[in-house]
Amino acid sequence: MKTVTIDVRPLTDTLGDFALTWKSGKASAPRISFESPELLFKVLSGKRWELLNVMTGAGAMYIREAARRVGRDVKAVHGDVTALLNAGLLSKTDDGMIVFPYDAIHVDFMLKVA
C-alpha cells in the first residue's frame, strides 16, 4: 500500500529531510508538509478531503468524473483540484487526467502549548 504522510512542521525540517535524501540517494517515504495547522486546514478543506477520499486508489480520472463522484459542480471541483495540484497532493497525467497516486493518507501533527 502506498501511503502519503501529511504533517505540520517547520520549513527547516522539511528542507533538512530533502537535503538528507539528496545526499543519500535513497527515496524517503512520500510526505507533504505544511508550516502550520492553519495552512493545512486552509488547503485541505472539508470539500477537498471529500475529493481526496473518492480519488484514493481510484486511478486517473477527468475532473468531470471527480465532480460526479462527489456530487458537485465541475467548476467548483476544478478550483479544488487546482489547489490540490499546487499543494502536491494531486498529479496530472499527460492526457489531462488527475490522479491521487496513493492508497492511503496518514495525517501527523501535534497541537501543544505555545
Backbone as a ProteinNet text record, in pm:
[ID]
protein_1_A
[PRIMARY]
MKTVTIDVRPLTDTLGDFALTWKSGKASAPRISFESPELLFKVLSGKRWELLNVMTGAGAMYIREAARRVGRDVKAVHGDVTALLNAGLLSKTDDGMIVFPYDAIHVDFMLKVA
[TERTIARY]
84.5	0	89.7	59.7	136.2	64.1	129.5	70.6	148.7	77.6	140.2	113.9	215.9	201	186.2	83.6	62	91.2	182.3	218.6	234.1	251.8	278.3	414.9	506.3	640	709.1	811.7	881.2	947.7	958.8	1022.3	1165.9	1236.3	1375.3	1383.5	1286.6	1284.2	1259.8	1167.7	1136.7	1258.1	1324.9	1443.6	1558.1	1569.9	1672.7	1651.8	1526.6	1496.2	1527.1	1495.7	1524.3	1674.9	1753	1899	1954.5	1903.6	1949.1	1915.7	1796.6	1755.6	1841.6	1869.3	1951.9	2091.7	2149.7	2285.7	2292.3	2191.6	2194.3	2153.2	2074.1	2025.5	1913.4	1869.7	1761.4	1630	1529.6	1398.3	1338.6	1280.1	1212.5	1064.9	994.2	850.5	780.7	675.5	604.9	552.9	578.4	539.3	506.5	399.4	363	347.5	426.4	430.3	372.3	310	257.4	323	346.5	415.9	328.9	197.7	109.9	-20.3	-88.5	-220	-317.7	-305.7	-395.6	-380.3	-256.3	-231.4	-282.2	-259.2	-308.6	-459.9	-531.6	-677.2	-729.1	-650.3	-689.3	-682.4	-575.6	-557.6	-648.3	-660.7	-738	-872.9	-957.1	-1092.2	-1174	-1289.8	-1376.4	-1410.3	-1439.5	-1472.7	-1352.4	-1233.7	-1112.3	-1079.8	-1104.3	-1086.9	-1181.2	-1304.6	-1402.8	-1355.7	-1300	-1247	-1132.3	-1038.6	-928.5	-981.7	-1083.5	-1141.2	-1193.7	-1266.3	-1320.3	-1213.1	-1101.3	-993.9	-890.3	-891.1	-793.1	-806.4	-699.4	-696.3	-780.5	-839.1	-931	-861.9	-734.9	-664.9	-694.8	-644.3	-660.4	-804.1	-849	-983.2	-986.6	-1086.3	-1105	-1177.3	-1162.3	-1226.3	-1376.7	-1435.8	-1580.6	-1621.3	-1540.9	-1569.9	-1553.7	-1451.2	-1432.4	-1551.3	-1597.9	-1714	-1838.5	-1855.6	-1970.7	-1966.1	-1846.3	-1832.4	-1862.4	-1833.3	-1862.6	-1994.9	-2061.1	-2191.4	-2184.5	-2079.5	-2059.8	-2044.2	-2053.8	-2037.1	-1893.6	-1877.6	-1745.6	-1655.9	-1711.5	-1631.5	-1576.2	-1657.5	-1611.7	-1504.2	-1524.4	-1426	-1296.3	-1306.5	-1186.4	-1101.2	-1163.8	-1089.5	-1021	-1091	-1031.4	-917.4	-934.8	-829.5	-704.6	-723.7	-609.9	-534.8	-606.7	-542.1	-467.3	-524.7	-459.9	-340.6	-347.7	-231.7	-117.7	-150	-48.8	14.4	-62.6	-10.3	69	64	137.4	62.6	-64.7	-142.7	-198.3	-228.3	-274.4	-168	-171.5	-84.1	-171.9	-114.9	-185.4	-113.4	-189.2	-130.4	-108.3	-34.7	-6.7	-133.8	-236.5	-360.6	-463.1	-418.4	-504.1	-589.3	-570.6	-645.2	-575.8	-650.1	-593.8	-586.6	-489	-472.6	-421.2	-476.1	-422.2	-345.4	-212.6	-133.1	-107.2	-194.4	-175	-298.2	-276.9	-385.8	-435.6	-356.8	-392.8	-326.6	-387.6	-334.2	-315.4	-196.2	-168.9	-144.9	-221.9	-205.1	-136.1	-30	52.2	87.7	24.3	65.6	18.5	81.3	51.3	22.4	-83.9	-112.6	-66.2	11.7	61.5	68.3	93	103.7	217.2	192.9	294.8	408.2
-116.8	0	124	216.6	340.6	449.1	493.4	589.9	720.6	831.8	963	1014.6	1073.8	1136.2	1286.2	1341.3	1485.7	1530.9	1627.6	1671.2	1821.8	1867.1	2008	2013.6	2088	2104.5	2222.1	2274.6	2392.4	2362.5	2464.5	2452.2	2402.6	2443.7	2399.7	2247.4	2186	2039.7	1973.8	2029.8	1975.7	1985	2099.7	2117.6	2027.7	2006.5	1917	1774.2	1728.8	1594.5	1584.5	1690.1	1691.6	1679.3	1757.4	1753.9	1615.7	1555.5	1421.5	1318	1326.6	1235.5	1256.6	1380.5	1414.8	1355	1371.8	1321.8	1169.3	1105.4	959.4	890	958.9	898.3	798	784.8	692.7	769.2	717.8	782.2	770.9	877	873.9	843.4	815.4	789.9	917.6	905.5	1025	1108.3	1238.7	1328.5	1464.8	1523.7	1660.8	1736.8	1842.9	1916.7	2056.2	2101.2	2236.8	2303	2433	2502.8	2527.7	2522.1	2546.8	2469.7	2441	2376.6	2463.5	2594.9	2685.9	2668.4	2657.5	2639.1	2502.1	2400.1	2267	2270.1	2330	2332.3	2427.4	2526.8	2615.8	2540.5	2466.4	2392.2	2269.7	2199.7	2075.6	2097.8	2173.6	2199.5	2070.2	2074.1	1956.5	1903.5	1991.2	1950.4	1886.3	1935.8	1879.1	1742.7	1725.1	1593.4	1493.9	1537	1450.6	1410.8	1505.6	1478.7	1377.3	1398	1301.7	1163.4	1159.9	1032.2	951.9	1015.5	941.7	909.2	981.2	955.8	856.1	828.4	737.6	597.8	553.6	421.6	406.2	515	506.9	521	558	577.2	713.2	732.7	861.7	881.1	1005.2	1039.3	1185.1	1218.1	1357.7	1431.4	1562.8	1644.7	1622.9	1608.8	1586.1	1459.3	1354.4	1230.4	1251.1	1323.6	1351.5	1430.3	1528.7	1608.6	1520.9	1429	1338.7	1252.1	1203.8	1115.8	1186.2	1315.9	1389.4	1464.5	1459.1	1523.7	1675.3	1729.7	1875	1930.6	2060.6	2134.4	2121.3	2102.6	2084.4	2205.8	2325	2447.2	2453.7	2420	2422.3	2316.2	2197.8	2090.8	2129	2197.6	2243.1	2332.1	2423.9	2509.4	2429.5	2328.8	2243.9	2159.5	2109.6	2031.6	2117.2	2241	2332.1	2351	2372.8	2389.7	2263.2	2147.3	2020.9	1989.9	2029.6	2017.3	2105.8	2229.7	2323.9	2275.9	2204.3	2152.6	2023.8	1966.1	1843.3	1716.2	1728.8	1610.1	1537.3	1610.3	1550.1	1568.7	1480.9	1492.3	1495.1	1545.4	1548.9	1457.8	1378.6	1289.8	1367.3	1306.8	1370.9	1400.3	1319.1	1340.5	1424.7	1494.8	1589.5	1531	1405.5	1346.5	1382.1	1370.7	1395.4	1262.9	1252.9	1128.7	1158.9	1088	1086.6	955.6	961.3	839.3	757.7	768.6	697.1	614.7	511.9	425.8	465.3	548.9	587.5	720.6	788.9	915	898.5	935.9	939.9	1087	1138.5	1277.4	1276.2	1359.4	1356.7	1498.6	1545	1672	1677.3	1763.3	1775	1920.8	1942.6	2076	2077.3	2180.2	2185.8	2331.4	2348.9	2481.7	2556.4	2683	2764	2801.9
0	0	0	-87.5	-97.5	-16.4	91.1	183.2	179.3	179.3	190.2	331.6	392.2	522.9	504.1	562.7	564	705.5	718.3	853.2	861.6	983.4	1013.9	1078.1	1015	1071	1003.7	1067.2	1012.6	878.5	797.2	666.2	679.5	784.6	802.5	816.4	884.5	898.1	762.9	687.4	554.9	463.3	463.5	380	425.4	555.8	608.6	560.5	561.1	509.8	361.3	287.8	144.7	120.2	193.7	177.1	210.6	316.3	356.5	248.2	194.7	87.5	-36.3	-67.7	-184.4	-170.1	-51.9	-28.8	-27.8	31.7	43.9	-85.6	-165.4	-289.2	-267.4	-143.4	-110.6	-101.7	-167.6	-164.4	-24.7	20.8	150.3	128	234.7	224.9	178.3	97.9	50	166.5	160.2	268.6	208.9	257.4	220.7	350.8	365.3	491.7	476.8	584.4	594.7	715.1	705.8	814.2	936.4	921.1	1035.8	1018.3	1129.9	1119	1039.5	1055.3	982.8	831.3	784.2	641.4	595.2	675.7	641.8	624.6	720.1	713.2	605.6	569.8	460.5	327.6	307	182	178.8	288.9	293.4	360.8	294.1	344.3	342.1	399.6	402.8	264.8	172	34.7	-33.8	-5.5	-65.7	-6.7	125.7	186.4	120.1	97.4	32.9	-106.8	-179.9	-313.6	-307.2	-213	-197.2	-160.1	-79.1	-35.9	-154.9	-245.3	-359.9	-462.7	-459.6	-555.4	-503.8	-374.3	-315.6	-375.3	-440.2	-500.5	-626.5	-676.6	-791	-926.1	-928.1	-1054.4	-1115.6	-1237.2	-1304.7	-1352.6	-1348.3	-1395.3	-1439.1	-1517.8	-1557.1	-1445.1	-1442.4	-1338.8	-1338.3	-1456	-1464.7	-1388	-1398.2	-1325.5	-1175.4	-1134.7	-992	-938	-1013.8	-972.9	-960.5	-1054.5	-1048.9	-922.7	-889.1	-772	-640.1	-633.4	-509.5	-516.6	-632.4	-646.5	-641.7	-704.2	-701.4	-842	-852.9	-976.9	-1028.4	-1159.6	-1219.1	-1193.4	-1202.7	-1182.5	-1040.4	-943.1	-803.4	-780.1	-835.7	-821.1	-891	-1004.2	-1076	-985.6	-911.1	-818	-709	-657.9	-554.4	-610.7	-731.7	-796.3	-815.2	-858.7	-877.2	-745.9	-636.7	-506	-464.7	-489.2	-452	-541.8	-668	-756.8	-707	-670	-620.6	-490.2	-408.1	-280.6	-299.7	-418.4	-445	-410.7	-377.5	-342.2	-463.5	-568.5	-692.7	-799.5	-898.2	-1015	-1138.2	-1245.9	-1373.2	-1471.6	-1544.6	-1644.3	-1774	-1865.7	-1994.1	-2074.5	-2053.9	-2127.6	-2051.3	-1946.3	-1875.3	-1765.3	-1732.8	-1622.1	-1490.7	-1382.9	-1249.8	-1176.2	-1087.3	-1012.5	-872.4	-776.6	-641.1	-631.1	-637.9	-656.5	-529.8	-432.2	-306	-272.4	-191.1	-146.4	-7.5	61.1	197.7	233.2	329.3	381.5	531.1	577.9	722.1	757.8	853.9	896.3	1032.5	1043.7	1163.8	1206.7	1314.4	1373.8	1517.4	1593.6	1734.9	1768.7	1843.1	1895.8	2041.5	2076.9	2213.9	2261	2384.4	2444	2376.8	2345.4	2275.9	2367.3
[MASK]
++++++++++++++++++++++++++++++++++++++++++++++++++++++++++++++++++++++++++++++++++++++++++++++++++++++++++++++++++

